[in-house]
Amino acid sequence: MSSAAISIKGLRKTYDDLEAVRGVDLEVFPEEIVAVLGPNGAGKTTTVEILEGYRDRDGGEVSVLGVDPAKPTPAWRDRIGIVLQSTTLEPALTVRESLQQYAGYYRNPREVDEVIGLVGLEEQAGTRARKLSGGQQRRLDVGIALVGDPDLLFLDEPTTGFDPSARRQAWEMVAGLRGLGKTVLLTTHYMEEAQFLADRVAIMSEGRIVALDTPENLGDRRRMPTTISFSVPAGTDLAGIAGVGQTQSSSEDDTGLRTVSIGTHEPVADLNRITGWAIESDLEIQHLEVRRPSLEDVYLELTDA
């Protein structure tokens, strides 16, 4: 196996007649954040549970920090941290007491006050878990995963149910783990989360990894056409921009506007031609928008969602 923090070759798992994981190959390197995206039933959770040592596999080779997770040791457990999608905290314990409790399970834990600072709960250190907000409880979950000073963290949909502000704060916290020298494998349903956090993104569908690359390059995203859209008065003659872009479509609505959509691999040059045509024709362009393919566009295309 390689020196990667996580190395998977030909991983398979079957439940009765359902092959949930079908020959997955993946490497995650030290101090890297990798996000795994996929619809429900894609095999994400099964794969991660095998890596955590909580589920047996039916085939393939797996190495996590140089150890087969099917044969975990206490020393290996000390080197991984796990944040589940939902965690039940002891409601009567304060933030500091919760972290002290979990620190006692490790041989060389981080200082509790240091962990409180890392997850941004200094003001809540004496607050009981039951009085924390959802976002604060999630920060405590991450703190519990960090208190053993692990080398590798598994984060299972860490911001599900968060409002936009709490989600953004959580992203900043997770991004800071890279600076601590941690390796992170993250599962998420949020495209923006993967875009913001991940060095690389793996998309799973029907038990397989169908794409693996940086967020910018995933699924040949850079080669997908940019869309230029705009509106002009209904009945406008579009002959002056014939041939602009690789694809063109237009439609008229009951507001008296004709909306034009152009797919192009040369957005700067074609935008210049469109605006030049509008000026020469004394046309007022409305609702002008230039949109590159998003990570969500790629995801939907690759998963047929």
BAZAKOL-516216 format. One record per residue: residue in one letter; residue number from 0; x, y, z of N, C-alpha, C in turn. Coordinates in steps of 0.02 Angstrom, whole numbers, plus 50000, padded with zeros to 5 digits. Layout:
[atom "A",NUM,[X,Y,Z],[X,Y,Z],[X,Y,Z]]
...
END
This chain:
[atom "M",0,[50042,49940,50000],[50000,50000,50000],[50045,50063,50000]]
[atom "S",1,[50016,50119,49980],[50055,50181,49974],[50064,50214,50042]]
[atom "S",2,[50100,50272,50043],[50109,50310,50104],[50052,50358,50116]]
[atom "A",3,[49999,50354,50077],[49941,50396,50086],[49910,50385,50155]]
[atom "A",4,[49876,50436,50182],[49842,50428,50246],[49786,50377,50239]]
[atom "I",5,[49751,50377,50183],[49700,50327,50168],[49714,50299,50099]]
[atom "S",6,[49714,50233,50093],[49724,50201,50028],[49673,50145,50021]]
[atom "I",7,[49632,50149,49968],[49580,50099,49955],[49590,50072,49885]]
[atom "K",8,[49588,50007,49878],[49594,49975,49812],[49541,49921,49806]]
[atom "G",9,[49496,49929,49758],[49446,49878,49743],[49398,49864,49798]]
[atom "L",10,[49380,49914,49838],[49336,49903,49896],[49266,49882,49874]]
[atom "R",11,[49240,49829,49906],[49173,49803,49891],[49136,49787,49955]]
[atom "K",12,[49070,49800,49953],[49027,49781,50009],[48957,49766,49981]]
[atom "T",13,[48930,49708,50001],[48864,49687,49977],[48818,49673,50036]]
[atom "Y",14,[48756,49697,50031],[48703,49681,50079],[48651,49639,50043]]
[atom "D",15,[48647,49575,50060],[48601,49530,50025],[48613,49535,49949]]
[atom "D",16,[48564,49559,49911],[48572,49564,49839],[48595,49633,49816]]
[atom "L",17,[48607,49679,49863],[48627,49747,49846],[48703,49755,49853]]
[atom "E",18,[48736,49771,49798],[48808,49786,49801],[48815,49860,49813]]
[atom "A",19,[48825,49878,49877],[48826,49948,49897],[48889,49984,49877]]
[atom "V",20,[48946,49949,49877],[49010,49977,49857],[49040,49931,49805]]
[atom "R",21,[49057,49958,49747],[49074,49917,49689],[49144,49933,49663]]
[atom "G",22,[49195,49913,49699],[49263,49921,49674],[49290,49991,49679]]
[atom "V",23,[49283,50022,49737],[49306,50090,49747],[49382,50093,49756]]
[atom "D",24,[49414,50139,49720],[49485,50154,49728],[49491,50227,49750]]
[atom "L",25,[49531,50240,49801],[49539,50309,49825],[49601,50315,49867]]
[atom "E",26,[49637,50371,49859],[49692,50387,49904],[49681,50458,49931]]
[atom "V",27,[49693,50466,49995],[49691,50531,50028],[49759,50543,50059]]
[atom "F",28,[49788,50599,50044],[49857,50612,50065],[49860,50654,50128]]
[atom "P",29,[49916,50649,50165],[49922,50686,50228],[49909,50761,50219]]
[atom "E",30,[49873,50790,50268],[49856,50862,50270],[49812,50883,50212]]
[atom "E",31,[49774,50836,50184],[49728,50851,50129],[49656,50846,50155]]
[atom "I",32,[49612,50888,50129],[49541,50883,50142],[49508,50857,50079]]
[atom "V",33,[49477,50799,50084],[49441,50769,50027],[49367,50765,50046]]
[atom "A",34,[49325,50790,50002],[49253,50787,50012],[49223,50732,49968]]
[atom "V",35,[49178,50693,49995],[49143,50641,49958],[49070,50662,49951]]
[atom "L",36,[49049,50670,49889],[48980,50690,49873],[48944,50632,49840]]
[atom "G",37,[48879,50631,49847],[48840,50579,49813],[48769,50578,49840]]
[atom "P",38,[48722,50555,49800],[48653,50551,49823],[48645,50497,49876]]
[atom "N",39,[48589,50496,49909],[48575,50443,49958],[48578,50375,49923]]
[atom "G",40,[48611,50327,49956],[48619,50261,49927],[48678,50253,49882]]
[atom "A",41,[48720,50305,49878],[48778,50302,49833],[48834,50258,49860]]
[atom "G",42,[48834,50245,49926],[48887,50205,49957],[48934,50245,50000]]
[atom "K",43,[48921,50310,50010],[48966,50353,50049],[48973,50328,50121]]
[atom "T",44,[48916,50320,50154],[48918,50302,50225],[48950,50233,50235]]
[atom "T",45,[48933,50186,50193],[48963,50119,50199],[49039,50123,50191]]
[atom "T",46,[49062,50160,50142],[49134,50167,50131],[49168,50197,50192]]
[atom "V",47,[49140,50251,50219],[49171,50284,50276],[49169,50240,50338]]
[atom "E",48,[49115,50203,50349],[49112,50158,50406],[49164,50103,50402]]
[atom "I",49,[49179,50079,50342],[49232,50030,50333],[49299,50061,50351]]
[atom "L",50,[49310,50123,50329],[49373,50157,50344],[49381,50169,50419]]
[atom "E",51,[49326,50181,50454],[49328,50194,50526],[49335,50130,50566]]
[atom "G",52,[49328,50072,50534],[49334,50009,50569],[49270,49985,50600]]
[atom "Y",53,[49213,50015,50581],[49149,49996,50610],[49108,49949,50566]]
[atom "R",54,[49132,49934,50506],[49096,49889,50462],[49146,49846,50423]]
[atom "D",55,[49131,49783,50416],[49174,49737,50379],[49164,49748,50304]]
[atom "R",56,[49216,49732,50266],[49211,49736,50193],[49208,49665,50165]]
[atom "D",57,[49185,49660,50103],[49182,49596,50069],[49239,49585,50021]]
[atom "G",58,[49275,49638,50004],[49331,49631,49958],[49371,49695,49953]]
[atom "G",59,[49432,49689,49928],[49475,49747,49919],[49525,49755,49975]]
[atom "E",60,[49571,49802,49964],[49624,49818,50012],[49611,49888,50040]]
[atom "V",61,[49620,49895,50106],[49609,49959,50139],[49665,49971,50189]]
[atom "S",62,[49694,50031,50186],[49743,50051,50235],[49726,50121,50259]]
[atom "V",63,[49721,50130,50324],[49707,50194,50355],[49763,50208,50405]]
[atom "L",64,[49804,50258,50390],[49863,50273,50431],[49907,50211,50439]]
[atom "G",65,[49912,50173,50384],[49956,50114,50383],[49928,50052,50416]]
[atom "V",66,[49865,50054,50437],[49834,49998,50472],[49771,49977,50435]]
[atom "D",67,[49758,49911,50433],[49695,49886,50406],[49642,49899,50459]]
[atom "P",68,[49591,49941,50444],[49541,49957,50495],[49499,49897,50517]]
[atom "A",69,[49503,49842,50480],[49469,49781,50503],[49505,49750,50563]]
[atom "K",70,[49567,49772,50575],[49606,49747,50631],[49632,49806,50672]]
[atom "P",71,[49587,49845,50701],[49608,49906,50737],[49645,49891,50802]]
[atom "T",72,[49688,49937,50820],[49724,49932,50883],[49709,49995,50924]]
[atom "P",73,[49718,49993,50990],[49707,50054,51030],[49750,50113,51006]]
[atom "A",74,[49812,50099,50987],[49856,50153,50963],[49829,50184,50899]]
[atom "W",75,[49800,50142,50856],[49771,50168,50794],[49709,50210,50809]]
[atom "R",76,[49668,50187,50855],[49608,50225,50874],[49627,50294,50900]]
[atom "D",77,[49683,50298,50934],[49707,50363,50960],[49721,50413,50904]]
[atom "R",78,[49734,50388,50844],[49756,50432,50789],[49699,50453,50743]]
[atom "I",79,[49638,50431,50757],[49581,50453,50716],[49529,50487,50759]]
[atom "G",80,[49494,50536,50729],[49439,50570,50762],[49378,50565,50717]]
[atom "I",81,[49320,50557,50747],[49259,50546,50709],[49205,50595,50732]]
[atom "V",82,[49175,50630,50684],[49117,50672,50697],[49059,50642,50659]]
[atom "L",83,[49012,50612,50695],[48954,50581,50664],[48903,50634,50644]]
[atom "Q",84,[48856,50614,50601],[48806,50661,50578],[48765,50689,50636]]
[atom "S",85,[48752,50647,50685],[48718,50670,50746],[48750,50637,50806]]
[atom "T",86,[48759,50675,50859],[48792,50650,50919],[48750,50668,50980]]
[atom "T",87,[48744,50623,51026],[48709,50636,51088],[48759,50655,51142]]
[atom "L",88,[48758,50717,51163],[48804,50741,51214],[48772,50733,51283]]
[atom "E",89,[48813,50727,51334],[48788,50725,51403],[48762,50794,51420]]
[atom "P",90,[48696,50803,51427],[48668,50871,51432],[48689,50910,51494]]
[atom "A",91,[48705,50875,51548],[48721,50910,51611],[48793,50933,51614]]
[atom "L",92,[48837,50907,51570],[48907,50926,51572],[48918,50992,51534]]
[atom "T",93,[48964,51032,51559],[48983,51093,51523],[49029,51075,51465]]
[atom "V",94,[49043,51124,51423],[49088,51113,51367],[49155,51089,51393]]
[atom "R",95,[49182,51121,51444],[49248,51101,51470],[49245,51031,51500]]
[atom "E",96,[49192,51016,51537],[49186,50950,51569],[49178,50895,51516]]
[atom "S",97,[49142,50909,51462],[49134,50860,51409],[49201,50844,51378]]
[atom "L",98,[49241,50895,51364],[49306,50884,51333],[49354,50849,51382]]
[atom "Q",99,[49349,50867,51446],[49392,50833,51495],[49375,50759,51499]]
[atom "Q",100,[49311,50743,51495],[49290,50674,51497],[49320,50635,51439]]
[atom "Y",101,[49315,50661,51379],[49340,50626,51320],[49416,50626,51318]]
[atom "A",102,[49447,50678,51344],[49521,50680,51345],[49548,50623,51386]]
[atom "G",103,[49510,50602,51436],[49533,50547,51479],[49536,50480,51444]]
[atom "Y",104,[49507,50475,51384],[49509,50412,51347],[49572,50404,51305]]
[atom "Y",105,[49613,50457,51300],[49671,50456,51256],[49736,50458,51296]]
[atom "R",106,[49788,50433,51265],[49853,50430,51298],[49887,50498,51301]]
[atom "N",107,[49883,50535,51246],[49916,50600,51242],[49868,50652,51214]]
[atom "P",108,[49818,50671,51253],[49768,50719,51227],[49796,50790,51223]]
[atom "R",109,[49762,50831,51182],[49777,50902,51182],[49751,50934,51247]]
[atom "E",110,[49779,50991,51264],[49753,51028,51321],[49681,51049,51307]]
[atom "V",111,[49638,51039,51355],[49567,51053,51345],[49555,51126,51328]]
[atom "D",112,[49587,51172,51362],[49576,51243,51347],[49600,51261,51277]]
[atom "E",113,[49653,51227,51254],[49676,51238,51186],[49623,51217,51135]]
[atom "V",114,[49592,51159,51148],[49540,51134,51103],[49480,51181,51104]]
[atom "I",115,[49462,51206,51162],[49406,51253,51167],[49420,51314,51123]]
[atom "G",116,[49482,51337,51122],[49500,51393,51080],[49498,51376,51006]]
[atom "L",117,[49520,51316,50990],[49522,51295,50919],[49453,51293,50888]]
[atom "V",118,[49403,51273,50928],[49335,51267,50901],[49292,51328,50917]]
[atom "G",119,[49323,51380,50946],[49288,51443,50956],[49233,51441,51008]]
[atom "L",120,[49244,51405,51063],[49193,51400,51116],[49217,51430,51182]]
[atom "E",121,[49263,51479,51178],[49289,51508,51240],[49233,51537,51284]]
[atom "E",122,[49186,51572,51253],[49132,51604,51292],[49082,51554,51318]]
[atom "Q",123,[49081,51493,51290],[49034,51442,51312],[49067,51387,51353]]
[atom "A",124,[49130,51397,51374],[49166,51344,51408],[49130,51319,51470]]
[atom "G",125,[49095,51363,51505],[49059,51343,51565],[48985,51329,51554]]
[atom "T",126,[48964,51329,51492],[48893,51318,51475],[48878,51244,51468]]
[atom "R",127,[48822,51222,51496],[48803,51152,51491],[48781,51136,51419]]
[atom "A",128,[48794,51075,51398],[48782,51055,51329],[48710,51066,51308]]
[atom "R",129,[48664,51056,51353],[48593,51063,51334],[48574,51135,51318]]
[atom "K",130,[48615,51183,51339],[48600,51253,51326],[48637,51281,51265]]
[atom "L",131,[48676,51239,51231],[48712,51262,51172],[48666,51264,51112]]
[atom "S",132,[48679,51311,51066],[48643,51311,51003],[48666,51253,50960]]
[atom "G",133,[48629,51241,50905],[48648,51186,50861],[48719,51193,50835]]
[atom "G",134,[48736,51254,50814],[48803,51266,50789],[48856,51256,50842]]
[atom "Q",135,[48842,51279,50903],[48889,51270,50958],[48897,51197,50976]]
[atom "Q",136,[48843,51159,50974],[48848,51087,50988],[48892,51053,50935]]
[atom "R",137,[48886,51075,50872],[48928,51045,50820],[49001,51063,50830]]
[atom "R",138,[49014,51122,50854],[49083,51141,50871],[49110,51096,50927]]
[atom "L",139,[49067,51081,50975],[49089,51037,51029],[49101,50966,51002]]
[atom "D",140,[49060,50944,50955],[49072,50879,50923],[49141,50876,50892]]
[atom "V",141,[49159,50930,50857],[49226,50932,50825],[49280,50935,50879]]
[atom "G",142,[49266,50972,50933],[49315,50975,50987],[49327,50907,51018]]
[atom "I",143,[49274,50868,51026],[49281,50800,51054],[49323,50758,51007]]
[atom "A",144,[49314,50767,50941],[49354,50729,50893],[49427,50752,50894]]
[atom "L",145,[49439,50815,50912],[49507,50842,50911],[49545,50831,50976]]
[atom "V",146,[49510,50819,51031],[49543,50820,51096],[49594,50765,51102]]
[atom "G",147,[49587,50711,51064],[49638,50658,51066],[49698,50673,51022]]
[atom "D",148,[49698,50732,50990],[49752,50753,50944],[49762,50703,50888]]
[atom "P",149,[49708,50686,50851],[49714,50635,50798],[49750,50663,50737]]
[atom "D",150,[49775,50617,50697],[49806,50636,50633],[49754,50641,50577]]
[atom "L",151,[49699,50604,50585],[49648,50598,50532],[49579,50606,50563]]
[atom "L",152,[49537,50647,50530],[49469,50657,50553],[49419,50637,50498]]
[atom "F",153,[49366,50603,50520],[49310,50587,50476],[49252,50632,50498]]
[atom "L",154,[49227,50672,50451],[49171,50717,50465],[49112,50697,50421]]
[atom "D",155,[49059,50673,50453],[49000,50649,50417],[48947,50704,50416]]
[atom "E",156,[48940,50737,50358],[48891,50790,50349],[48890,50838,50409]]
[atom "P",157,[48946,50871,50422],[48953,50909,50485],[48909,50970,50491]]
[atom "T",158,[48879,50996,50436],[48839,51057,50442],[48766,51046,50423]]
[atom "T",159,[48743,50984,50421],[48673,50970,50405],[48628,51004,50456]]
[atom "G",160,[48578,51041,50432],[48531,51075,50475],[48554,51143,50499]]
[atom "F",161,[48613,51166,50479],[48637,51232,50500],[48604,51287,50459]]
[atom "D",162,[48596,51346,50490],[48577,51404,50451],[48640,51430,50414]]
[atom "P",163,[48632,51472,50364],[48690,51494,50323],[48747,51523,50364]]
[atom "S",164,[48731,51563,50415],[48784,51594,50455],[48823,51542,50495]]
[atom "A",165,[48787,51496,50527],[48821,51443,50566],[48861,51398,50521]]
[atom "R",166,[48835,51385,50460],[48872,51342,50413],[48938,51375,50393]]
[atom "R",167,[48936,51439,50379],[48997,51474,50359],[49049,51473,50416]]
[atom "Q",168,[49026,51483,50477],[49072,51480,50535],[49103,51411,50542]]
[atom "A",169,[49062,51359,50530],[49088,51291,50535],[49139,51278,50480]]
[atom "W",170,[49128,51305,50421],[49176,51296,50367],[49244,51326,50386]]
[atom "E",171,[49242,51385,50415],[49305,51417,50435],[49342,51373,50486]]
[atom "M",172,[49305,51343,50532],[49335,51300,50582],[49366,51238,50550]]
[atom "V",173,[49329,51206,50505],[49354,51145,50473],[49415,51162,50430]]
[atom "A",174,[49412,51218,50394],[49469,51238,50352],[49532,51248,50395]]
[atom "G",175,[49522,51270,50457],[49579,51280,50501],[49613,51215,50522]]
[atom "L",176,[49580,51158,50514],[49610,51094,50532],[49671,51080,50489]]
[atom "R",177,[49669,51103,50426],[49726,51093,50382],[49789,51125,50410]]
[atom "G",178,[49779,51184,50440],[49836,51219,50470],[49864,51184,50531]]
[atom "L",179,[49824,51139,50561],[49848,51100,50617],[49883,51036,50595]]
[atom "G",180,[49888,51027,50529],[49920,50967,50503],[49875,50907,50500]]
[atom "K",181,[49809,50917,50504],[49762,50861,50503],[49742,50842,50432]]
[atom "T",182,[49726,50779,50424],[49697,50753,50362],[49622,50744,50375]]
[atom "V",183,[49580,50764,50327],[49508,50762,50337],[49474,50727,50278]]
[atom "L",184,[49431,50679,50295],[49385,50650,50245],[49315,50671,50265]]
[atom "L",185,[49282,50707,50220],[49219,50740,50234],[49165,50715,50188]]
[atom "T",186,[49107,50697,50215],[49049,50683,50172],[49001,50742,50179]]
[atom "T",187,[48969,50760,50124],[48924,50817,50125],[48874,50813,50068]]
[atom "H",188,[48818,50847,50076],[48769,50855,50022],[48772,50925,49993]]
[atom "Y",189,[48814,50968,50022],[48816,51038,50001],[48873,51051,49952]]
[atom "M",190,[48856,51072,49891],[48907,51086,49841],[48953,51142,49863]]
[atom "E",191,[48924,51195,49893],[48965,51252,49915],[49014,51230,49968]]
[atom "E",192,[48994,51184,50010],[49038,51159,50064],[49100,51125,50033]]
[atom "A",193,[49088,51082,49985],[49144,51048,49951],[49188,51099,49915]]
[atom "Q",194,[49157,51147,49882],[49195,51199,49846],[49240,51238,49893]]
[atom "F",195,[49213,51256,49952],[49249,51298,49999],[49305,51260,50034]]
[atom "L",196,[49292,51197,50053],[49338,51162,50098],[49388,51116,50063]]
[atom "A",197,[49367,51083,50010],[49403,51024,49986],[49461,51041,49940]]
[atom "D",198,[49516,51005,49950],[49571,51005,49901],[49551,50964,49840]]
[atom "R",199,[49516,50908,49853],[49489,50866,49799],[49419,50843,49818]]
[atom "V",200,[49380,50828,49767],[49311,50805,49777],[49302,50739,49741]]
[atom "A",201,[49274,50690,49777],[49256,50626,49747],[49180,50622,49743]]
[atom "I",202,[49154,50607,49684],[49082,50599,49676],[49067,50525,49670]]
[atom "M",203,[49022,50501,49714],[49002,50431,49713],[48932,50424,49684]]
[atom "S",204,[48921,50372,49645],[48855,50357,49618],[48850,50282,49609]]
[atom "E",205,[48798,50253,49637],[48785,50181,49631],[48845,50139,49651]]
[atom "G",206,[48877,50159,49707],[48931,50118,49734],[48999,50128,49703]]
[atom "R",207,[49005,50176,49658],[49069,50188,49624],[49089,50261,49630]]
[atom "I",208,[49154,50274,49626],[49178,50343,49619],[49179,50359,49544]]
[atom "V",209,[49136,50405,49524],[49129,50420,49453],[49170,50481,49432]]
[atom "A",210,[49197,50517,49481],[49241,50574,49466],[49282,50591,49528]]
[atom "L",211,[49344,50611,49518],[49389,50630,49572],[49438,50681,49547]]
[atom "D",212,[49434,50742,49574],[49479,50795,49551],[49471,50855,49597]]
[atom "T",213,[49507,50908,49582],[49497,50971,49619],[49428,50998,49602]]
[atom "P",214,[49400,51041,49645],[49334,51069,49629],[49333,51105,49563]]
[atom "E",215,[49388,51138,49544],[49390,51175,49481],[49391,51130,49421]]
[atom "N",216,[49424,51073,49426],[49434,51029,49368],[49386,50971,49364]]
[atom "L",217,[49345,50961,49416],[49303,50902,49420],[49259,50895,49358]]
[atom "G",218,[49259,50835,49330],[49217,50821,49273],[49232,50865,49213]]
[atom "D",219,[49297,50882,49203],[49317,50927,49148],[49276,50992,49150]]
[atom "R",220,[49266,51016,49212],[49225,51076,49221],[49250,51135,49180]]
[atom "R",221,[49316,51143,49176],[49343,51199,49139],[49329,51195,49064]]
[atom "R",222,[49315,51135,49040],[49302,51126,48969],[49227,51132,48952]]
[atom "M",223,[49185,51134,49004],[49114,51142,48991],[49099,51214,48971]]
[atom "P",224,[49050,51225,48928],[49037,51293,48903],[49011,51340,48957]]
[atom "T",225,[49030,51403,48950],[49002,51457,48991],[48936,51479,48959]]
[atom "T",226,[48888,51497,48999],[48824,51520,48974],[48818,51596,48980]]
[atom "I",227,[48804,51629,48925],[48789,51701,48925],[48715,51708,48911]]
[atom "S",228,[48679,51742,48955],[48607,51752,48944],[48591,51826,48952]]
[atom "F",229,[48540,51848,48915],[48518,51918,48918],[48449,51923,48887]]
[atom "S",230,[48418,51980,48898],[48351,51992,48870],[48352,52055,48827]]
[atom "V",231,[48314,52054,48771],[48305,52111,48727],[48230,52115,48712]]
[atom "P",232,[48208,52170,48682],[48136,52175,48666],[48113,52118,48621]]
[atom "A",233,[48051,52095,48633],[48022,52042,48592],[48023,52063,48519]]
[atom "G",234,[48036,52015,48475],[48037,52029,48404],[48104,52053,48378]]
[atom "T",235,[48153,52062,48423],[48220,52085,48402],[48251,52035,48353]]
[atom "D",236,[48279,52061,48299],[48313,52020,48249],[48382,52002,48276]]
[atom "L",237,[48396,51937,48282],[48460,51915,48310],[48512,51898,48257]]
[atom "A",238,[48499,51918,48195],[48546,51902,48141],[48615,51930,48154]]
[atom "G",239,[48619,51986,48189],[48684,52018,48201],[48729,51978,48247]]
[atom "I",240,[48701,51929,48283],[48744,51887,48326],[48741,51814,48304]]
[atom "A",241,[48719,51803,48243],[48719,51735,48217],[48790,51707,48218]]
[atom "G",242,[48797,51647,48242],[48863,51616,48244],[48902,51630,48307]]
[atom "V",243,[48876,51673,48351],[48910,51686,48415],[48900,51625,48460]]
[atom "G",244,[48954,51599,48489],[48950,51542,48533],[48941,51477,48495]]
[atom "Q",245,[48938,51423,48533],[48928,51357,48503],[48854,51338,48500]]
[atom "T",246,[48814,51364,48547],[48742,51350,48547],[48705,51414,48562]]
[atom "Q",247,[48644,51420,48534],[48601,51477,48547],[48529,51453,48554]]
[atom "S",248,[48493,51485,48599],[48421,51473,48605],[48390,51538,48629]]
[atom "S",249,[48326,51547,48612],[48291,51607,48635],[48217,51591,48643]]
[atom "S",250,[48184,51631,48684],[48113,51624,48696],[48084,51691,48716]]
[atom "E",251,[48020,51701,48699],[47986,51762,48717],[47935,51748,48771]]
[atom "D",252,[47925,51798,48815],[47875,51790,48868],[47823,51845,48863]]
[atom "D",253,[47776,51845,48909],[47721,51893,48905],[47738,51961,48934]]
[atom "T",254,[47802,51971,48952],[47823,52037,48976],[47852,52080,48920]]
[atom "G",255,[47851,52053,48858],[47877,52090,48802],[47952,52084,48794]]
[atom "L",256,[47981,52033,48822],[48054,52022,48817],[48070,51957,48782]]
[atom "R",257,[48126,51957,48748],[48152,51897,48717],[48217,51879,48753]]
[atom "T",258,[48218,51821,48784],[48277,51799,48823],[48319,51753,48779]]
[atom "V",259,[48383,51770,48776],[48431,51734,48734],[48482,51699,48779]]
[atom "S",260,[48498,51637,48764],[48548,51599,48801],[48599,51572,48751]]
[atom "I",261,[48663,51585,48765],[48717,51566,48720],[48768,51525,48759]]
[atom "G",262,[48785,51466,48734],[48838,51426,48764],[48902,51437,48725]]
[atom "T",263,[48956,51453,48761],[49018,51472,48728],[49080,51448,48765]]
[atom "H",264,[49132,51433,48726],[49198,51418,48755],[49244,51479,48752]]
[atom "E",265,[49219,51534,48726],[49258,51596,48722],[49215,51653,48749]]
[atom "P",266,[49201,51652,48813],[49153,51700,48841],[49173,51773,48835]]
[atom "V",267,[49238,51789,48841],[49259,51859,48837],[49249,51886,48767]]
[atom "A",268,[49272,51848,48717],[49265,51871,48648],[49192,51875,48627]]
[atom "D",269,[49152,51825,48646],[49082,51825,48626],[49041,51878,48663]]
[atom "L",270,[49059,51891,48725],[49025,51945,48762],[49039,52012,48728]]
[atom "N",271,[49101,52021,48705],[49119,52082,48669],[49077,52090,48605]]
[atom "R",272,[49068,52035,48569],[49028,52037,48508],[48955,52053,48523]]
[atom "I",273,[48928,52026,48577],[48858,52038,48595],[48848,52111,48614]]
[atom "T",274,[48891,52137,48656],[48882,52207,48678],[48895,52255,48620]]
[atom "G",275,[48943,52239,48577],[48955,52280,48517],[48894,52282,48472]]
[atom "W",276,[48863,52224,48461],[48802,52219,48420],[48746,52261,48451]]
[atom "A",277,[48739,52259,48518],[48687,52296,48551],[48697,52371,48543]]
[atom "I",278,[48760,52393,48549],[48774,52465,48542],[48759,52488,48470]]
[atom "E",279,[48782,52449,48421],[48771,52468,48351],[48697,52468,48334]]
[atom "S",280,[48659,52423,48366],[48587,52417,48351],[48544,52462,48396]]
[atom "D",281,[48577,52500,48440],[48543,52544,48487],[48492,52504,48529]]
[atom "L",282,[48515,52446,48553],[48474,52402,48594],[48493,52408,48667]]
[atom "E",283,[48443,52405,48709],[48457,52402,48781],[48453,52329,48803]]
[atom "I",284,[48510,52302,48826],[48512,52233,48850],[48493,52233,48924]]
[atom "Q",285,[48450,52187,48942],[48430,52179,49012],[48450,52109,49037]]
[atom "H",286,[48457,52104,49102],[48468,52039,49136],[48529,52003,49108]]
[atom "L",287,[48581,52041,49092],[48642,52009,49066],[48676,51969,49121]]
[atom "E",288,[48692,51906,49105],[48724,51862,49154],[48774,51816,49119]]
[atom "V",289,[48832,51808,49148],[48883,51762,49124],[48894,51710,49179]]
[atom "R",290,[48882,51647,49164],[48885,51596,49216],[48927,51537,49194]]
[atom "R",291,[48980,51525,49232],[49020,51466,49220],[48984,51405,49249]]
[atom "P",292,[48999,51345,49223],[48969,51285,49252],[48987,51279,49326]]
[atom "S",293,[48939,51265,49367],[48951,51259,49439],[48967,51187,49457]]
[atom "L",294,[48991,51178,49517],[49004,51110,49542],[48939,51070,49543]]
[atom "E",295,[48884,51105,49558],[48819,51071,49558],[48800,51046,49488]]
[atom "D",296,[48815,51086,49436],[48802,51064,49367],[48839,50999,49352]]
[atom "V",297,[48903,50997,49372],[48944,50938,49360],[48916,50879,49398]]
[atom "Y",298,[48898,50891,49462],[48871,50838,49504],[48808,50808,49473]]
[atom "L",299,[48762,50850,49452],[48699,50826,49424],[48711,50786,49360]]
[atom "E",300,[48759,50809,49320],[48774,50774,49258],[48804,50705,49271]]
[atom "L",301,[48849,50701,49321],[48885,50638,49334],[48841,50587,49371]]
[atom "T",302,[48793,50611,49410],[48752,50566,49449],[48683,50555,49417]]
[atom "D",303,[48670,50589,49362],[48603,50585,49329],[48547,50601,49378]]
[atom "A",304,[48562,50647,49424],[48512,50664,49475],[48460,50712,49446]]
END
